[in-house]
Amino acid sequence: MSSIEVPITSRILNQAQEAAGLFVFPSKNGVSEKAKLLWLVKLRWVAITLILILCGPALVFGALTRETAPWYLAILGVLILFNLLSQLVIAESKRPIGPVIICYQLAFDLLILAGLLSATGGFANPFVILFLLNASLGGVLIPGRLSWPFLVLTHVLIGMLQFQVVLASQGVVTSPLIATFIVFHLMAFSFWLVMRSLGSYLERQSEQQRQAQITLERQDRLRSIGALAAGFSHEFASPLNVAKIRLERLKRHLGASEDTDEALNAILVCQNIIHRMNDSQMDSRDFHFKNVVVGDLLKDIVDSWSEDKEIKPRLDIEHLITASIPPVNFSQVVINLLDNAFDANPSGQIRIELKKVGHETCLSVADDGPGFPASVLRQKGEPFVTTKKNGTGLGLYVSELFAQSLGGHLETRNRPEGGATVRMSWLLREDAP
């Protein structure tokens, strides 16, 4: 192969890749409504180019006449202006684009397609098959209930084109023609139904990926918090201990005073916060799973926790629930939930319930406190969100990460009769990995 042929072949391949790229979903803004709009704009320019190319053959073969050509070109001009508006104004806008915009975009394409076909033979035009393409795009790109009005519009426009054929034949409708009409409607509905199922599946996968990404980001933040806490512990442990020893010595020599007591309390608060931040370190990659009887483990945790408290939680445990969990991390989470319930109302009753619901294990911890503030419920799952004077806001954060690492979730709610309930559910795993 000569040196001239190689650049030519390379250019052809590059042009082929660029042409194929027109049909590739754009990566800008991820798989979002704006990405869908950008993709539609790109496909619309391809369609406009093809329509312009076909104008000549349509005039030659009689699909377009002098009477219908101006309408055809006017409709095409409207499509060009609409696509320019979509690209330069809507797609480049910083405002978020919702599913309604995508629905309007595809509905407009349907109207334009119906207008172009009406000017070039109506339902008899072989390009009426493009309605099936539009129905498929609507099924994939339009989420939820918005897809149904789009489907209705598709069938209405197809019916109008079919009615145009009936008028052209002076009302003479044969059985084969009726069968063709019905079959085309069934095909349009079938294409939409199949692609709607595919669209729903892709939406679920996208949501699962988004949730998985959020979970990973939270775990990364928790690891960063743990590393920060470890650094704090190393740097501040010795100075705090020295200050505590000196203050206690001054207290013994000079006697108790309000200033020394407040200073000692402040040091204890600092040490407690650093201790809690150290306890918040949890990495699902370090979990060591073990098959345990969850009820027995929970009872041991509660008994151990109750030794230092003046309260005995009330247990409602469904026995014989065997599951694979990391016992150490599970104990840490349960203690966090018990501490939160105790802090909410030290003199109140704590109720713990463990039961199996379907393929999930559910653990609920309820207290008689004032309930969760609105800010905590609104920002559930975020670290350092707390209304406690000396709290870190990491207890619920760590508990939710633990539940998510087991394929579950955490729910927080206020009870109508007073108090709060934290319900942690995770998938039942009977065999350790």
MIFIDREN-861931 format. One record per residue (C-alpha): residue in three letters; x, y, z negated. Coordinates in steps of 0.1 Angstrom, whole numbers. Layout:
 res    xx    yy    zz
 ala     X     Y     Z
...
***
This chain:
 res    xx    yy    zz
 met     0     0     0
 ser    14    34    10
 ser    20    62   -14
 ile    -8    82     2
 glu   -34    54    -3
 val   -27    52   -41
 pro   -38    88   -49
 ile   -68    84   -27
 thr   -78    51   -45
 ser   -72    68   -78
 arg   -94    98   -69
 ile  -122    74   -57
 leu  -120    56   -91
 asn  -121    88  -110
 gln  -151   101   -90
 ala  -168    67   -96
 gln  -162    70  -133
 glu  -175   106  -134
 ala  -206    95  -115
 ala  -212    66  -139
 gly  -207    90  -168
 leu  -238   108  -158
 phe  -258    79  -171
 val  -238    75  -204
 phe  -254    88  -235
 pro  -235   120  -245
 ser  -214   118  -277
 lys  -219   154  -286
 asn  -238   157  -319
 gly  -240   119  -322
 val  -271   100  -315
 ser  -294   129  -322
 glu  -323   147  -306
 lys  -299   172  -292
 ala  -279   144  -276
 lys  -311   130  -261
 leu  -319   164  -246
 leu  -284   168  -231
 trp  -288   134  -216
 leu  -322   142  -201
 val  -308   175  -187
 lys  -279   156  -170
 leu  -303   130  -155
 arg  -326   157  -143
 trp  -298   174  -123
 val  -291   140  -106
 ala  -328   137   -98
 ile  -330   173   -85
 thr  -300   166   -62
 leu  -316   134   -48
 ile  -350   152   -42
 leu  -332   180   -22
 ile  -314   153    -2
 leu  -347   136     5
 cys  -365   167    17
 gly  -351   163    53
 pro  -361   127    58
 ala  -395   134    42
 leu  -401   161    69
 val  -389   139    97
 phe  -410   109    88
 gly  -441   129    80
 ala  -442   125    42
 leu  -439   163    40
 thr  -459   186    63
 arg  -457   223    69
 glu  -488   227    46
 thr  -474   206    17
 ala  -437   216    20
 pro  -441   250     3
 trp  -459   234   -27
 tyr  -432   207   -28
 leu  -404   233   -29
 ala  -422   255   -54
 ile  -426   225   -78
 leu  -389   217   -73
 gly  -380   253   -81
 val  -400   251  -113
 leu  -381   220  -123
 ile  -348   237  -116
 leu  -357   267  -138
 phe  -370   244  -165
 asn  -338   224  -165
 leu  -317   256  -167
 leu  -338   268  -196
 ser  -334   235  -213
 gln  -296   235  -209
 leu  -287   271  -215
 val  -312   280  -242
 ile  -326   250  -260
 ala  -296   226  -258
 glu  -271   253  -267
 ser  -292   267  -295
 lys  -279   262  -331
 arg  -314   254  -343
 pro  -321   218  -349
 ile  -341   200  -321
 gly  -370   178  -332
 pro  -387   149  -316
 val  -415   172  -304
 ile  -391   189  -280
 ile  -381   156  -265
 cys  -418   147  -261
 tyr  -425   179  -243
 gln  -394   175  -221
 leu  -405   140  -209
 ala  -442   151  -206
 phe  -430   180  -183
 asp  -411   155  -162
 leu  -442   134  -158
 leu  -462   165  -146
 ile  -435   174  -121
 leu  -433   139  -108
 ala  -470   138  -104
 gly  -469   171   -85
 leu  -442   160   -62
 leu  -459   127   -54
 ser  -492   145   -49
 ala  -476   166   -22
 thr  -460   136    -5
 gly  -487   109    -2
 gly  -498   104   -38
 phe  -500    69   -51
 ala  -491    56   -16
 asn  -456    71   -20
 pro  -432    43   -29
 phe  -415    66   -54
 val  -445    62   -76
 ile  -424    35   -92
 leu  -406    63  -110
 phe  -436    64  -133
 leu  -423    31  -148
 leu  -389    47  -154
 asn  -405    77  -172
 ala  -427    54  -192
 ser  -396    34  -203
 leu  -377    66  -212
 gly  -407    78  -233
 gly  -408    45  -251
 val  -371    46  -260
 leu  -366    83  -267
 ile  -398    94  -283
 pro  -401    82  -319
 gly  -432    72  -339
 arg  -467    83  -331
 leu  -456   110  -306
 ser  -450    82  -281
 trp  -487    74  -279
 pro  -499   107  -264
 phe  -470   104  -239
 leu  -484    70  -229
 val  -519    84  -225
 leu  -506   112  -203
 thr  -487    87  -181
 his  -519    67  -174
 val  -540    99  -168
 leu  -515   111  -142
 ile  -513    77  -125
 gly  -551    76  -124
 met  -552   111  -108
 leu  -528    99   -81
 gln  -549    68   -75
 phe  -580    90   -73
 gln  -563   111   -46
 val  -559    79   -26
 val  -596    71   -30
 leu  -605   106   -18
 ala  -582   102    12
 ser  -600    69    21
 gln  -634    86    19
 gly  -644    66   -11
 val  -637    32     5
 val  -621    11   -22
 thr  -612   -25   -15
 ser  -606   -52   -40
 pro  -568   -55   -33
 leu  -566   -17   -39
 ile  -584   -20   -72
 ala  -561   -49   -82
 thr  -531   -28   -73
 phe  -543     1   -94
 ile  -549   -22  -124
 val  -516   -40  -121
 phe  -497    -7  -119
 his  -514     5  -151
 leu  -505   -28  -168
 met  -469   -25  -156
 ala  -466    10  -170
 phe  -480    -1  -204
 ser  -458   -32  -204
 phe  -426   -11  -196
 trp  -436    14  -223
 leu  -443   -14  -249
 val  -411   -32  -244
 met  -390    -1  -245
 arg  -409    12  -275
 ser  -399   -20  -293
 leu  -363   -14  -283
 gly  -365    22  -294
 ser  -379    12  -328
 tyr  -351   -13  -332
 leu  -325    14  -322
 glu  -340    39  -347
 arg  -338    13  -375
 gln  -302     5  -366
 ser  -293    42  -365
 glu  -309    48  -399
 gln  -291    18  -414
 gln  -258    31  -400
 arg  -265    65  -414
 gln  -273    51  -449
 ala  -242    29  -447
 gln  -221    60  -439
 ile  -237    79  -468
 thr  -229    50  -491
 leu  -193    49  -479
 glu  -189    86  -483
 arg  -203    83  -519
 gln  -179    55  -527
 asp  -150    76  -513
 arg  -160   105  -535
 leu  -163    82  -565
 arg  -128    69  -558
 ser  -115   105  -556
 ile  -132   113  -589
 gly  -116    82  -604
 ala   -82    93  -591
 leu   -88   128  -604
 ala   -99   114  -638
 ala   -68    92  -640
 gly   -46   122  -633
 phe   -65   143  -660
 ser   -61   114  -685
 his   -24   112  -679
 glu   -18   150  -680
 phe   -42   159  -709
 ala   -42   129  -732
 ser    -9   137  -749
 pro   -16   175  -753
 leu   -51   168  -767
 asn   -38   142  -791
 val   -10   166  -803
 ala   -36   194  -808
 lys   -59   170  -826
 ile   -32   158  -850
 arg   -20   193  -857
 leu   -56   205  -864
 glu   -62   175  -887
 arg   -30   183  -906
 leu   -40   219  -910
 lys   -74   208  -922
 arg   -58   186  -949
 his   -34   213  -961
 leu   -57   244  -958
 gly   -90   227  -963
 ala  -120   225  -940
 ser  -131   256  -922
 glu  -156   264  -895
 asp  -128   272  -869
 thr  -109   239  -874
 asp  -141   219  -873
 glu  -152   236  -840
 ala  -118   231  -825
 leu  -117   194  -834
 asn  -152   189  -820
 ala  -142   206  -788
 ile  -112   183  -785
 leu  -134   152  -791
 val  -158   165  -764
 cys  -129   168  -739
 gln  -117   133  -748
 asn  -152   119  -744
 ile  -156   135  -709
 ile  -123   121  -697
 his  -132    87  -711
 arg  -165    88  -692
 met  -149    99  -660
 asn  -124    70  -664
 asp  -153    46  -669
 ser  -170    59  -637
 gln  -143    43  -615
 met  -160    17  -594
 asp  -149     2  -561
 ser  -170   -25  -546
 arg  -138   -39  -530
 asp  -126   -48  -564
 phe  -158   -67  -575
 his  -153  -102  -588
 phe  -186  -121  -583
 lys  -197  -149  -605
 asn  -228  -170  -608
 val  -245  -161  -640
 val  -279  -163  -657
 val  -287  -126  -655
 gly  -311  -127  -685
 asp  -285  -142  -708
 leu  -258  -117  -697
 leu  -283   -88  -702
 lys  -292   -99  -737
 asp  -255  -101  -746
 ile  -249   -66  -733
 val  -278   -52  -752
 asp  -268   -69  -784
 ser  -233   -56  -781
 trp  -245   -21  -773
 ser  -270   -21  -802
 glu  -243   -28  -828
 asp  -233     9  -828
 lys  -268    23  -825
 glu  -297    27  -849
 ile  -321    13  -823
 lys  -329   -21  -809
 pro  -342   -21  -773
 arg  -373   -41  -766
 leu  -366   -68  -740
 asp  -389   -83  -715
 ile  -367  -108  -696
 glu  -377  -133  -670
 his  -354  -162  -678
 leu  -337  -186  -654
 ile  -328  -159  -629
 thr  -295  -170  -616
 ala  -276  -147  -593
 ser  -241  -139  -581
 ile  -230  -105  -595
 pro  -198   -89  -608
 pro  -204   -92  -646
 val  -180   -65  -657
 asn  -194   -39  -633
 phe  -229   -50  -641
 ser  -222   -45  -679
 gln  -208   -11  -672
 val  -240     0  -653
 val  -263   -14  -679
 ile  -244     4  -707
 asn  -246    37  -687
 leu  -284    33  -684
 leu  -288    25  -721
 asp  -267    55  -731
 asn  -288    77  -709
 ala  -320    64  -724
 phe  -306    68  -759
 asp  -294   103  -753
 ala  -329   112  -740
 asn  -345   104  -774
 pro  -323    87  -800
 ser  -353    80  -822
 gly  -375    66  -794
 gln  -381    32  -781
 ile  -361    17  -752
 arg  -378    -9  -731
 ile  -358   -32  -707
 glu  -375   -54  -682
 leu  -358   -80  -659
 lys  -378   -99  -633
 lys  -376  -114  -599
 val  -397   -97  -571
 gly  -395  -116  -538
 his  -358  -118  -529
 glu  -348   -91  -552
 thr  -338   -89  -589
 cys  -353   -58  -606
 leu  -340   -43  -638
 ser  -360   -14  -654
 val  -349     7  -683
 ala  -376    30  -698
 asp  -373    56  -726
 asp  -395    79  -746
 gly  -376   111  -739
 pro  -388   142  -721
 gly  -383   127  -687
 phe  -360   137  -658
 pro  -358   174  -649
 ala  -369   183  -614
 ser  -333   191  -604
 val  -321   156  -613
 leu  -349   139  -595
 arg  -344   162  -564
 gln  -306   155  -563
 lys  -306   119  -574
 gly  -275   101  -563
 glu  -252   131  -565
 pro  -224   133  -590
 phe  -222   159  -617
 val  -259   166  -616
 thr  -269   167  -652
 thr  -287   188  -678
 lys  -268   173  -708
 lys  -246   197  -726
 asn  -216   174  -726
 gly  -227   151  -697
 thr  -208   143  -665
 gly  -238   133  -643
 leu  -219   102  -632
 gly  -241    75  -649
 leu  -269    74  -624
 tyr  -244    81  -596
 val  -223    50  -605
 ser  -255    29  -610
 glu  -269    38  -576
 leu  -236    29  -559
 phe  -235    -4  -577
 ala  -271   -12  -565
 gln  -263    -2  -530
 ser  -231   -23  -529
 leu  -253   -53  -537
 gly  -278   -44  -509
 gly  -303   -27  -533
 his  -313     7  -545
 leu  -320    28  -576
 glu  -353    45  -584
 thr  -358    73  -610
 arg  -392    85  -620
 asn  -411   101  -649
 arg  -439    81  -665
 pro  -473    98  -668
 glu  -475    89  -705
 gly  -441   105  -711
 gly  -405    94  -708
 ala  -385    82  -678
 thr  -378    49  -660
 val  -348    39  -641
 arg  -354     9  -619
 met  -325    -9  -602
 ser  -332   -35  -576
 trp  -307   -56  -557
 leu  -308   -86  -533
 leu  -307  -119  -550
 arg  -275  -138  -543
 glu  -273  -173  -555
 asp  -238  -182  -543
 ala  -207  -162  -550
 pro  -189  -150  -519
***
